[in-house]
Amino acid sequence: MVDERTLRDGLKKTLQGTELAGLGTRQQGKVRDSYVGAGRRVIVTTDRLSAFDRVLTTLPFKGQVLNRCAAFWFEKTKDVVPNHVVAVPDPAAMVVTECSLIPVEMVVRAYLTGTTTTSIWYRYEKGDRTYCGHELPDGLRKHQRLDRPLITPTTKGEAGAHDMLASREELIAMGACDARTFDAMAELALTLFRIGAEHCAKNGLLLVDTKYEFGRTPDGRIVAIDEVHTPDSSRFWIAGTYEQRLTEGGDPHALDKEYVRRWYAERGFRGDGEPPAIPDEVRIEAAQRYIDAFERITGTMFVPDLQEPTARLRRNLAAWTA
């Protein structure tokens, strides 16, 4: 685990954004800056943290954790589910094949949980018993394991647009994708989730829920893109304390950004209005949880690269400039 002093020093030089000349046309997402050109995309994972569909703060070394975690999973699953990775030349950057985005996020949920207004628990607590086309019985408890993992997709909007919950039938009707494409993505998503859940279980973690994105390569293949099973895209709980915390009526010990979501939600913020200022102590604790998740998942120590991030990125990505 990275010591607190290193994390506190890291607060002063988080990677908030990039302007890297020569890599292609720049596109900015909530967390990632992409540079597109010559049939490939350079994805730089910044330290920005988004929740409730907006960027709220930065966490030290978060980009390195996410990029290295995604690289681990892409490598582990590439023989079962093809992906877009070409190279990983920097701790916070990945070079990938440019794909046509399929505008559907395949969210897979294995537990009744969540704090956002679109989460399955929030909707269930409000009385909804149909969620993305799935019928849910009465009498379920918060954080309870579902009978089976459910695919609860959302639309994938343009930058700045909110993603919307939808069922398979609704997505097909609105033209987001056709039935054949949806079913192919669903099969790939459930395969990734099964592999992820089995691997996490061996390392004392529960893979609670996650989201996957898919794209088409120039030759028409559907491949996994963006990220897989990172603490940003997924929810992880420590398995050893789950039952006790559930019995006591508490929240499971989370190793992901749910810790930050809960901090905001407890102060009445769920995405609307001005968010409260977040203390450095919360940012450090969140960073420690990200790092803990990485180390448990990969079985390796996380050693942060302490170089100034922009200069390091320019050096490591020089070979990919146009």
C-alpha positions in Angstrom: 0.0 0.0 0.0 1.3 3.5 -0.8 2.0 5.5 2.3 -0.1 8.5 3.3 2.8 11.0 2.8 3.2 9.9 -0.8 -0.5 10.3 -1.4 -0.6 13.7 0.3 2.3 14.8 -1.9 0.4 13.4 -4.9 -2.6 15.7 -4.2 -0.4 18.6 -5.4 0.3 17.1 -8.8 -2.8 15.2 -9.9 -3.3 14.9 -13.7 -6.4 17.1 -14.2 -6.2 17.2 -18.0 -3.9 17.0 -21.0 -2.9 18.9 -24.1 -0.5 16.6 -26.0 0.4 17.8 -29.4 0.9 15.5 -32.4 -1.2 12.5 -31.2 -4.3 13.3 -33.1 -7.6 15.1 -32.6 -8.3 15.5 -28.9 -11.6 14.3 -27.3 -12.3 14.8 -23.6 -14.5 12.5 -21.6 -15.3 12.7 -17.9 -12.1 10.8 -16.9 -10.2 10.1 -20.1 -8.6 12.3 -22.7 -8.4 10.6 -26.1 -6.3 11.5 -29.2 -7.6 10.0 -32.4 -5.7 9.7 -35.7 -4.3 7.2 -38.2 -6.7 4.4 -37.3 -5.8 4.4 -33.6 -6.7 6.1 -30.4 -4.4 7.1 -27.6 -6.3 7.0 -24.3 -4.9 9.0 -21.4 -6.6 8.2 -18.1 -6.5 11.3 -15.9 -6.9 11.6 -12.1 -10.4 13.1 -12.5 -13.1 11.4 -10.5 -16.7 11.5 -11.8 -19.8 10.5 -9.9 -23.5 11.4 -10.4 -22.7 12.0 -14.1 -20.2 14.8 -13.4 -16.6 15.5 -12.6 -16.2 16.3 -8.9 -12.5 16.2 -7.9 -9.2 14.4 -8.6 -7.5 11.6 -6.7 -3.7 11.0 -6.5 -2.5 8.3 -8.9 -6.0 7.4 -9.9 -5.3 7.4 -13.6 -2.3 5.1 -13.1 -4.5 2.7 -11.1 -7.3 2.6 -13.6 -5.1 2.3 -16.7 -3.0 -0.5 -15.2 -6.0 -2.3 -13.8 -7.7 -2.2 -17.2 -4.6 -3.4 -18.9 -4.5 -6.4 -16.5 -8.1 -7.4 -17.3 -7.8 -6.9 -21.0 -4.7 -9.1 -21.1 -6.4 -11.7 -18.8 -9.6 -12.0 -21.0 -8.3 -11.3 -24.5 -8.5 -15.0 -25.6 -12.1 -15.2 -24.6 -13.4 -11.7 -25.3 -11.4 -9.7 -27.9 -10.5 -6.1 -27.1 -9.0 -3.0 -28.7 -5.6 -2.8 -26.9 -2.5 -2.3 -29.1 0.1 -1.2 -26.5 0.4 0.2 -23.0 3.4 2.7 -23.3 2.7 4.7 -20.1 1.3 4.0 -16.6 -1.7 6.2 -17.4 -2.0 5.7 -21.2 -3.1 3.0 -23.6 -2.9 2.9 -27.4 -5.9 1.1 -28.9 -7.5 0.4 -32.3 -10.0 3.0 -33.2 -13.5 1.4 -33.1 -17.0 2.6 -33.9 -18.7 2.9 -30.5 -21.9 0.9 -30.0 -24.0 3.5 -28.0 -25.1 1.1 -25.2 -23.5 0.5 -21.8 -23.9 -3.1 -20.8 -24.3 -2.8 -17.0 -24.2 -6.1 -15.1 -25.5 -6.2 -11.5 -25.2 -9.1 -9.0 -26.5 -7.2 -5.9 -29.3 -4.9 -5.0 -27.3 -1.8 -4.1 -26.4 1.7 -5.2 -26.8 5.4 -4.2 -27.4 7.2 -7.4 -31.0 8.0 -8.6 -30.6 5.5 -11.4 -29.3 2.6 -9.2 -31.3 -0.6 -8.8 -31.6 -0.1 -5.0 -32.7 3.5 -5.2 -35.4 2.6 -7.6 -36.4 -0.5 -5.6 -36.6 1.5 -2.4 -38.9 3.9 -4.1 -41.3 1.1 -4.9 -40.3 0.1 -8.5 -40.4 -3.6 -9.1 -39.5 -3.5 -12.8 -36.0 -2.5 -13.6 -34.6 -2.4 -17.2 -37.2 -5.1 -18.1 -36.4 -7.3 -15.1 -39.2 -8.2 -12.6 -38.0 -8.0 -8.9 -39.9 -9.6 -6.0 -41.0 -7.8 -2.9 -39.1 -8.3 0.4 -35.5 -7.8 -0.8 -33.0 -6.0 1.4 -30.4 -3.4 0.6 -27.1 -5.0 -0.6 -28.7 -8.4 -1.0 -27.3 -10.7 -3.6 -29.6 -11.2 -6.6 -30.6 -14.7 -7.8 -28.4 -14.2 -10.9 -26.5 -11.3 -12.5 -28.8 -9.0 -14.4 -28.0 -7.0 -17.5 -29.4 -3.5 -16.9 -28.2 -1.5 -19.9 -28.2 2.3 -20.4 -27.9 4.5 -23.4 -24.5 5.9 -24.1 -25.0 9.6 -24.8 -22.8 12.1 -26.4 -20.3 14.0 -24.2 -22.3 16.0 -21.6 -25.5 14.0 -22.1 -26.9 11.8 -19.3 -27.1 8.1 -19.8 -30.6 6.7 -19.6 -31.8 3.3 -18.2 -33.5 1.1 -20.8 -34.5 -2.5 -21.4 -33.3 -4.6 -24.3 -36.5 -4.0 -26.1 -36.4 -0.2 -25.5 -32.9 0.1 -26.8 -33.7 -1.9 -29.9 -36.9 0.2 -30.5 -34.9 3.5 -30.2 -32.3 2.3 -32.7 -29.4 2.2 -30.3 -28.5 -1.3 -31.6 -30.2 -4.2 -33.3 -31.3 -7.4 -31.5 -28.4 -9.4 -32.9 -25.8 -6.9 -31.7 -27.4 -6.5 -28.3 -27.5 -10.3 -27.7 -23.9 -10.6 -28.8 -22.8 -7.9 -26.3 -24.9 -9.4 -23.6 -23.1 -12.7 -24.0 -19.7 -11.1 -24.0 -20.7 -9.0 -20.9 -21.9 -12.0 -18.9 -18.7 -13.9 -19.9 -16.5 -11.0 -18.7 -18.5 -10.7 -15.5 -18.2 -14.5 -14.8 -14.4 -14.4 -15.3 -14.2 -11.2 -13.1 -16.3 -12.6 -10.3 -14.4 -15.9 -10.2 -11.1 -14.1 -10.1 -12.1 -11.6 -7.5 -13.6 -14.4 -5.3 -10.1 -16.0 -5.2 -8.7 -12.7 -3.9 -11.3 -12.0 -1.2 -13.4 -9.6 -3.2 -17.0 -9.6 -4.4 -17.6 -8.1 -7.9 -20.8 -6.4 -7.2 -21.7 -4.7 -10.5 -19.9 -3.2 -13.4 -20.3 -1.7 -16.9 -18.9 -2.7 -20.2 -18.6 -0.8 -23.4 -18.2 -2.4 -26.9 -17.2 -1.2 -30.3 -16.8 -2.5 -33.8 -13.3 -2.8 -35.4 -12.9 -1.6 -39.0 -13.5 -5.3 -40.1 -16.8 -5.4 -38.2 -15.8 -7.5 -35.1 -17.4 -6.6 -31.7 -14.7 -6.0 -29.1 -14.5 -4.7 -25.5 -13.3 -1.1 -25.3 -12.7 1.6 -22.7 -12.1 -0.3 -19.4 -12.9 -3.5 -17.7 -13.3 -4.2 -14.0 -11.6 -1.0 -12.7 -12.6 0.7 -9.4 -14.3 3.4 -11.6 -16.4 1.1 -13.8 -17.1 -1.6 -11.1 -18.1 -2.0 -7.5 -16.0 -4.2 -5.3 -16.7 -5.3 -1.7 -14.5 -7.1 0.7 -16.0 -10.6 0.9 -14.8 -11.5 4.4 -16.9 -8.8 6.1 -19.9 -8.8 3.8 -22.2 -11.0 5.8 -21.5 -9.4 9.1 -22.1 -5.9 7.8 -25.3 -7.0 6.1 -26.5 -8.6 9.4 -25.6 -5.4 11.3 -27.5 -3.3 8.8 -24.4 -1.4 7.7 -22.8 -0.9 4.3 -20.3 -3.4 2.9 -16.6 -2.3 2.9 -16.2 -0.9 -0.6 -13.0 -0.6 -2.6 -14.2 1.7 -5.4 -15.7 5.2 -5.8 -18.9 4.2 -3.9 -17.1 5.5 -0.8 -17.0 9.0 -2.4 -20.6 8.7 -3.7 -21.8 7.9 -0.2 -19.8 10.8 1.2 -21.7 13.2 -1.1 -25.1 11.4 -0.7 -24.8 11.7 3.1 -24.5 15.5 2.6 -27.6 15.7 0.4 -25.8 15.8 -3.0 -26.9 13.3 -5.7 -25.8 15.3 -8.8 -28.0 18.4 -8.7 -26.8 21.8 -7.7 -23.4 22.7 -6.4 -21.4 19.8 -4.8 -19.9 20.4 -1.3 -16.1 20.8 -1.1 -14.5 17.5 -0.5 -11.7 17.4 2.1 -8.2 16.1 1.3 -8.7 13.3 3.9 -11.6 11.9 1.9 -9.6 12.1 -1.4 -6.7 10.3 0.3 -9.0 7.6 1.7 -10.6 7.1 -1.7 -7.2 6.8 -3.4 -6.1 4.2 -0.8 -9.2 2.2 -1.6 -8.5 2.3 -5.3 -5.0 1.1 -4.7 -6.1 -1.6 -2.3 -8.5 -2.9 -5.0 -5.7 -2.9 -7.6 -3.4 -4.8 -5.4 -6.0 -7.4 -4.4 -7.1 -7.9 -8.0 -3.7 -8.1 -9.6 -1.8 -9.7 -6.8 1.0 -7.1 -7.2 2.1 -4.1 -5.3 1.1 -0.7 -6.7 4.2 1.4 -7.2 3.2 4.8 -8.4 5.3 6.7 -11.0 6.2 9.9 -9.2 7.5 11.8 -12.3 5.7 14.9 -13.4 2.9 13.4 -15.4 2.7 15.6 -18.4 6.4 15.5 -19.2 6.4 11.7 -18.7 3.4 11.2 -21.0 5.1 13.3 -23.7 8.2 11.2 -23.5 6.4 7.8 -23.4 4.0 8.7 -26.2 6.5 10.3 -28.5 6.6 7.2 -30.7 2.9 7.5 -31.4 2.9 11.1 -32.6 1.8 11.7 -36.2 
